[in-house]
């Protein structure tokens, strides 16, 4: 019969083993080992040549194995081995079983020793005993001494020698002592194919017992593998018996690669190492910061006033304000003359018609020489013409007048019916027009003013002299309005007779230019006025408002006369006190150009500047670019802005230029700038 080879050798190696050890011997009947074995016999047995393991006979299909058909009687030794046979044919011999321990002299080998797999014993028992009990590890050991063509297994004990081929054991029936497996790792042989599971016994035939084993049938095959410790994967915590592997410092790794021991650590070496590591990083960052600072856009240069740029008119002056009521006045372009009396809201009377004209001109602008749209009068305008207690203009329904003519009838004779007609024409109703009047008042900053009707006849329409002065300055910028309010009288086609202005100052006070009178019993006498004064060949516009002027025991006409008389005194006093002075000289430093990074280049006036004022006035100075962008670089003498002295449209102005060359900020200024 042929026998299966379970030595783990390749076919070529098996052939070599047959040629070197001779033909395979048939296994003999197992014999009980003697109680004691002579040392010489044990040594002879261990040094015997390891024959090749014969293959087990294959069972035919449908028949039971021979060992199952003829079981041998069990012995006491076999009984002790029940349940000790390894169930896993691939279990490693390195698991720490007792089979590896040597059997002391005079003692029986343990059951596990008798069940040593045949592949571990190196072949069949040449002395006729059970080869499984005498097995030694037959795998070739790893190491420089193992040759590529070596096909015989090395015994585990290094001091034991191999006997000559064909040597027999020293005594009949003697059993060699178990040999302790080698502790050094051995090279693993070719993979052993898995053993096919045993076929079930035929029906009626009892299966084999653990202690019954036919002669020559090998026990379970177990592959001996070195108990190697698995490598620890990166990031995996070390297992039992393993030490934690920590990364070594770069300088130690460099020393290991160069075979040079790492120098001892000193504070100086630590500093030098940190410098070598962080130095390039700092250099790169510094280069990046410098580059970014150099390419950033420069801030826009601006003009600023020098602290010493100011002027005060010399002398003493005071305005002859009325002794009651409230007043306010100013010289347009020079400054405010101040106010008198408590600035509290009072009825405006017909002075409210100034806001009516302003709203109409804003919604329907007129240029000099234009007449504007045609307006058809309604029946309400004709009905209002019959009211005896109001100022009015005789009108008839269906009449048509131009916008300019309607403005003349509104401002010269102060027709209430004309004001209401314009409100209905513009906004559709008087209430809607009053809302528009209040909206414009808020835009002008008239915080203490409320309009409830377009004519001012109602007592609920109230304001202050200071608020009305803001309106006077705004409306007098309209050329068409200025022409209308300066007219003492006018003749309008369609009216039965000419219309006359109630402002007597237009004919009695030289230089008076309007604006509007007003008088009622609740409001007293009121006047919004304008006058001119020529100073150094330039007309200066004077504006003012006088309100709440009353004559004891008088009517509305007496109140108006009182307002006109008091206003005439104010106009005369301002005209007499108004003077001209050189407030800035040519070449005077009035400010500087700020480049935004701390650099300042002075600017000077290009000519003498004169301004109108009155004694004690300190006019406002203002430096601006005049609508031109200030350059980053320019030569000395380049005009870069305009200096304004005073406020409003009539303020005095002079160009300013660079006193020296204007240059871009330097490298240091660009580098250290923030924001």
C-alpha positions, 0 to 999 in steps of 0.5 A: 500500500502507498502511504501519505507523506505528511512531512511538509516537504516538497515532492523534490525533497521527498525524493531526496529523502528516499535516496538518502535514507533507503526504502521505507520500513513497514511499521511494526506492532506497538510495544510497551516501553520499558520502565527504564531506558539506558542512557546509551540507548536513548542517545542511540535512539535520538541519533538514529537517521530520520526515515521518510514517513510512509504514506498511509494506505487509502481506503476504498470507497464504501469500505471501512478502514482496516483499523476500524474493522480490527481494533486492538485491545486497549491498555492502561496507557491508552486509557490515560490518553483518552481525550488527550489527542489533539482535535485540530490537526493544524495546532502548533506544537509551540502551544506549551504542551507537556509533549515537549518536556523530556521524560525522566528516567524510569517514568512512562512517557505521557500520553501526549508524548505517545501521540506526537504527530508523525511529521514531527517524529521525522518518519516511522519508528526504526526500532519497531515502536510507535513513531508518534511517541518518539517524534522530534521536530523535523522542520529545518532551522532558519539561519545562515547554516541552512543550505538551499539544497538541504533536505534532512531535518535538524534535531532540536538539540544542538549537542545531539549528533545524527547516527550513521544511516542504518543504525539501529536502537541499542535495545529491543523494545527500548523506547527513546526518551522524548527530545525537547523541541528546539527553542530557536525559530525554525523555517516553516516548510511548505504549507500542509494541505488540510486533512480531509475529514474522516468518512463516517463508518458504514451502517452497523459498524461501530466507530473507532475509539480514542484508544484504538489505533491500527498499526501504522496509522499516523495520529493527528498532524500538527504543524509546528510553527514558531511563536512569532509575535505580530508586528505592532501596527502604527497607531495600535497600542502595544500588546502584552509583553510589548514595549511602547515604540515612540518616535526617536528625535530627528537628530538621533535618527540622523546619528543612527544613519551616519553611524555617529552618536548624537552629541550631548544636549546643551542649551546652546545646541538647543538654541542653535537647533531651534534657530535652524528650524524656525529661522527659514520660517521667520525669513519667509514670513518676513519677506511675505509681510514686506512684499504685502506692505509694499504692494498695498494701495496707498491711502488717499492724501487729504488736506487739513487746516493748520491750527494757526489759520484764523482771523478776527475782525478788529473793533466793537460792534453790536446789532440794534435788535428790537426790544421785544419779540424775536429776531435773527440776522446774518450776512450770507457768506460771512456768518451769523449775526445772532438772534434776539428774544426767546426763540419759541414758535409763534404765528407767522401770518403771511410770512408763511407764503414764502414757503408756499412760493418755495414749494411751488418753485421746487415742484415747477422750476422757472428760469429767468425770463420764463413765465411758466405754466398756465393756471385756470382759476376755480370757483373757490378762488372767486369765492375767497375773493369776497372775504373782507377780513383777509388780504386778497386779489379780485379773481373770477372763475375761469380766468387763466394766469401764468405761474409767474403772474400767480407768484407776483399776486402771491408775494406782492399784495399777499393774496390769500386766495391766490395761495390756496389756488396754487396749493390746489393746483399743485397738490390737489388739496390745501391739506395735501399741500400743507404736508408738502410744506412741512416735509420741506421744512424738515429738510431745511432743519426747521425743527420748530415750524409747523404749517397747517395752511398755505396762506398763514392765516390760521393761527396754528401755522407757527415758527421761529425767527431762526427757522424762518432765516434758514428758509430765507437763505434757501429761497433767495438763491432762486433768481426768479423769486429774488426778482419778484420780491424786489418789486414794489408794484406790478401790473398784470393783464386780467386784473382791474388795477395794479397791485402794490407791495406792503413792504414800505422799506423797498422804497424808503430804505436803500438796498432793501430787497424784500422779502415778505410782510405779515400781520394778524391780530394773533401774530402781530407784525412780522417781516422777512427781509433782505438787503444788500451792501457793497463791500470792496466792489462786491455786493453782500447779501444781508438776511433777517427775520423780525416776528411778534412785533406789536403796537400797544392798542393798535390793529394789525396794520399798526403791528406791521408798521412797528415791525417795519420800523424796528427792522429798518434800524437793524438793517441800517446798523448792520450796513454801517458795521459791515467792513472788509479786511485781508484775512489771509496773505499770499504765501501764508501756510494755511494747511498741509497735505496728509499722505495718510502715513504720517507725512505732511507737506505744507500748503500756502495761499496763492494770493491775498484773501479779503472778506467782509465782516464786522468788528468781533467776527471770527470767520470760519476757515475751511480747506477743501480739494475744490473737486480735484483729487490730491495727488501722491506726488507733485512739484512745489507750487502745484495747486491742490485745493481751495481755502474758504473763509466764511460760509454760504454761497458768498464766502471768500475763496482763494486757491492753495498750492504746495510749499515744497515737493510732495513725495510718496511715503518712503519704505519705512512708512509703508512697512510699519503702516497699520490698517 
